């Protein structure tokens, strides 16, 4: 049996080996590796320009990291000559593990191209989607591939969906949602559906800037998305939606929430019995603007009575590893960001909808 595993290695340095997405990928690979069966790993990394194989977005650096974790050689497939790839896989001994180059280098990946799906499917006998973070996308390596080969959800997706369903079936009160990061439209759009169930929504990052500006506050030259404001009347007007009182700035640009806001948010978080968190509070790529996110993380992980879901690549990268490592059993570290929010809001995820429902 040759299995094709779609996982998520879209993880920036440093700290790849400690990142929850990488740990989840390694766990699933270990479960699927066997002495007899072969495994082909598919993933993307970053957003390369169409048909440009940008070297800094290659998956090759993941080969030694994966080899170290699973304890066996990983063969890197550095081109997309599918007939030749099939020959290499067929001639390899049982138990071999392969990593295909970044699927977003491929023309047709983002368009869910049928022929690309057929070519990817030709590499194996069954397809396993274990990339929850990308499952709200309709891409060839997630969706079109399922038209040509038996498909099922992987162990990480099954684990996450089980816990997400349990938490959202009957969320305990107070129910607190924390939204930050740089993306606005997908997060605030989903928030419209979650707002009636929430008791408080704490905003940071660009979502906070957008609502602040819509409420008439001066945000200087800070990033905001006014194109979506007309669609978000309920959020802008809702007293449940709480925005920062103070900030850490540089040259009239908001880069982080300030200490008064941290204190206010911490008080709300401390009373919560259900928490959903997606998106850092500031520009965490710069250490001096990561303080707000670290302080919010400290408050979230200190609340051991709440059932908590934390997700999103940027969120997980910004949360100190010591918190993730020592988290309580009530905290689900989700590999998904936008996919997690959409699922919680009851929206269909195309890559999951395309899987064989009997598997």
N, C-alpha and C positions, 0 to 999 in steps of 0.2 A: 504494500500500500504506500502510495506517495501522497502526502497531504500538503496543501497550500495553506499557510497561516498568514492572515492579514493582521498585523499588529501595529503598534504606534511607537516609532523611534524618533518622533519629532521633538527632540529634547536638546536644549542648548547647553553648552559648557558654561561654567564648570559644574561639577557635582553630578555628572550623568549617572554614575553607578548608584547614587543615593536617591535619585529621583523616583517618585512612586510609579510613574509611567514605565520607567525602565525596569523597576523591580517586578511590576505586573507582567511585562513582556517576558522577562526571564522565567518567572514562575510558570507561565503557560507553555513556554518552549520546553521546559524540563518535563512537564506533564505529557507532552506530545512526542518527545524523543524516545525512541525504542531501538533495540538492537537490530530489528528487522525492517522497520518502516523508515522511509525517507521523508524529510521535511524541507519545504521551500518557504522561506520567510519573505513576505512582501511588506513594505512600509514606504512612507514618504518622509521627506525632511525639508521643512521650509516651503517657500513658494518660488521656485525657480521660474525664470522667464520661459515662456513657451518654447519647447524644443531646444533650449540651451542647457547643456550639461555643465552647470556652474560647479567648479571643483569644490568650492567651500560648502556645497550642499550635497556632496556625495555621502553615501552610507558606509563607505569603506572604513572610516575610523571606528565604526561599531563592531567590526569583525573581531579585533583582539578583545574588546570588552565582553562580547558574547561568549567567545571561546573561554575566557577566564571564568565566567559564571557557570557555564554548562559543562565545562571540563572536557570538551572535545572540539575537534577542528570544525571550523565553519568555512565552507567554500564560497568565495565571493564571485557572483556573476556580474561582471562589469560592463556587459553590453546587452542589447536586446535582440540578438539574432536567435529568435525562438527555435528554429530547427536545430541549431547547434546546441542551444541550452538543453533541449530535450535529449539529445544524444549524450550530453555530459551527465545528465541526471540518470538516464537509463544505464549507463556504463558504470556508475558509482556503486560501491558496495552498500548493502543494507545498513540502515542507521545513519546514513550521511545527512548532513545539515547544510543547506544552501541559503545565502542571503542575496536577493536580487537587488540591483542598483535602484536608487530612488525612482519610484513609479511616476512621480510628477515630472520626470524628464521626458516621459512618453507622450507623444501627440495623441490626443483623444482621451487621456485619463480624466481630465476635469469635465469632459463632455459626455462621459459614460458611453464611450464608443463601443458599439457591439463587436466589431472585429477585434479590437484590443481585448475586450473581455474574453473572446473566443481564444485568442493567443495565450492569454494568461491561464485560462482554464486548461489548456492543452498540456501544461507542465505537470499536472497531477491528476489524482482520481477523486479527491474530495476537497472542498473548500471550507475553511473555518474562519469566520470573522470574529476576531477578538479585539478589534479597534473601536471601542465604544466612543472615544473622543471624536472620531470621524464619521460616525454612523448617521449623522444628520445630513451627510453629503451623498449625492448620487453620482459617484465616480466609478470608473470602469473596474478598478481593483476591489470595489466594494459591492457594486450592484450588477453591472453587465456580466461579470464573471459567473454569477449565480445562474445564468440562463443555460449554461453549458455543462454544469457539474453539480453533483449533490452538495448541498451547503448546510451549515449549521452555525449556531452561535458558539463562541469559545468559552472557556472556563471563567475568564475575567468578566466578560459581558454578563454571563449568567449570574455570577456572584453580585455584581453591581445592581442589576435589575431586581434581583430578589430583595436586596436591602432597600433600594429606592421605593419599591412597591410597599414594603412593610412600613417604612417611615411615613409615606404620604397617604396611606390608607386612612389613617386617623391621626393627623398631627396634633400633638399636645400643645396646650396654650400655656404661656405666650409663645407664639410662633414668630421668629425673627429671621428676616432675610437680609443678607449683606451683599451688596453689589458694587463692584469697582471695575478697574481695568481700563483699557483703551477703547474697547468696542461698545457701541451704544445701541444701535438699532435692534440687534438680535436680543440683547439683554433686557432693555426696557420694554420691547415688544412683548416678550414672554412675561415680564413682570406684570403687565396689565391683567393677565389671566390668573396670576398667583396672588395679586393684591387683595382680593376679597377674603382670602383665607388667612392672610398675614395680620399680625398685630402691630408689627413695626418693620420698616424697611430702612436700612442704614446705607447711605450712598457715599461712595468715594470715587476718585479718578474722574474720567471723562463723563460717566453718567451723572455724577454729582455736579460737575461744571454745567452740564446741559440743563439740568433742572434748576440750578441756581440762577442761571441767566434767564430762563423762562419765567422765573419768579421775580425778575427785575433786579437781581443783584449784579454788581459790576465784577466781572471775572478777569478784567484786563485782557491780556493776549493769550489766555489759557485756552486749551483745546476744548471744543464743544461741538455738538452736532445739532444745529438748529433745523435741519431739514426734517427731522423726525418730531419736532415739538408739537406740531399741529395734530399729530396722531396720539399724543400722550396727555390729553387734558386731565384724565382721571388721576394720573400719577403726579402731575404738576400741582393739582389742587388738593390732593389727599393729605390730611394731617398725619396719616400713618408714615408717609415718606419723610424721613429725617435727613437733612443735609448738614454739611460741616458748618461750624461757627467760626473756625479760624484755620489758618493754613501755614504751610512752609512754602515760601515762594522764592523765585529768583528772576530778577528783571521783569517784574509784574506778571509772571507766569506761575500758576498754582502747580506745585509738584507733589504735594503731600498734605494730609490732614494735620492739623495742629494739636497741641496738648489739651486744650479745652474740649475739642471734638472727641479726642481719644477718651477722655474722662466721661463724657456724655454717652458715647457708644458703649463703653465698658459697663456702665450701669445698666443699660438696656440688655446687653448680652448676658449679664449675670443673672437676670430674672428668667431667661428663656428656658423653655423645655423642648423646643425644636428649633434648630438653626440650619439655614442653608447659606453657604458662603461661596461666591464666585467672583473673583477679580480682586487684585491688590488695591490698596487705598491710595497708592502714589506711584511715582516713577522709581520703582525699586531697583532699576538698573544702576542708579547712583546710590551709594550707601547712605548718604545723608538724607535721602528722601525715602528710605525704606523703613524708617522708624515707626511711622504710623501703622504700616502693615504688620510689623513685628509686635507692636503693642496690642493690636486687635487679635492677632494669633494667640498671644498670651492669654487674653481674656476668653477667647473661644475654647482653648484647650483646658483652661482652668475650670470651666463649667462642666463638671462631670455628671450632672444630672440631666443634661440635655441630650437628645438624640440629634446628632449633627452630621451634615453632609458637606464636605469641602471638595470643590472640583475646579478644574481649569488649569491648563499648563502653566500660565503665568502665576496663578495663585500658588500652586504647589512648589514652583521654583522659588517663590518669595518667602514661603513659610520656613522658618529655621528647622533644620533636620532633627534637632533634638526634640521638637514638639511632635513631629510626625512619628519618630521612632518610639516615643513613650505615650502615644495617644491611647485613650481608653477604648474599650470595646464598643462604646456608644457612638464612636466617630467613624463614619465611612469616608475613606479617602477615595474619591471618584476620579478616574482617569479622564472623565469627560468634562467639558466646560459648557459650550453652547448646547451640545447634545444632552447633557445632564439637565439643563434648564428646560429645554424643549420637552424632554420626557416627563419631567415633573409637572409641566403645564398641560400634559395630555396630548401633545402634538405627535404625529407619526414620525418615525425616523426611517427614511427611505432604505438605508442599507440593512436595517433589521426587517423591514417589511418584505424585502426580496428573498430572505432566507427560506429554506424549506421549513414549513410550519410543523412538520411531523418529526423533526430532528431534535 
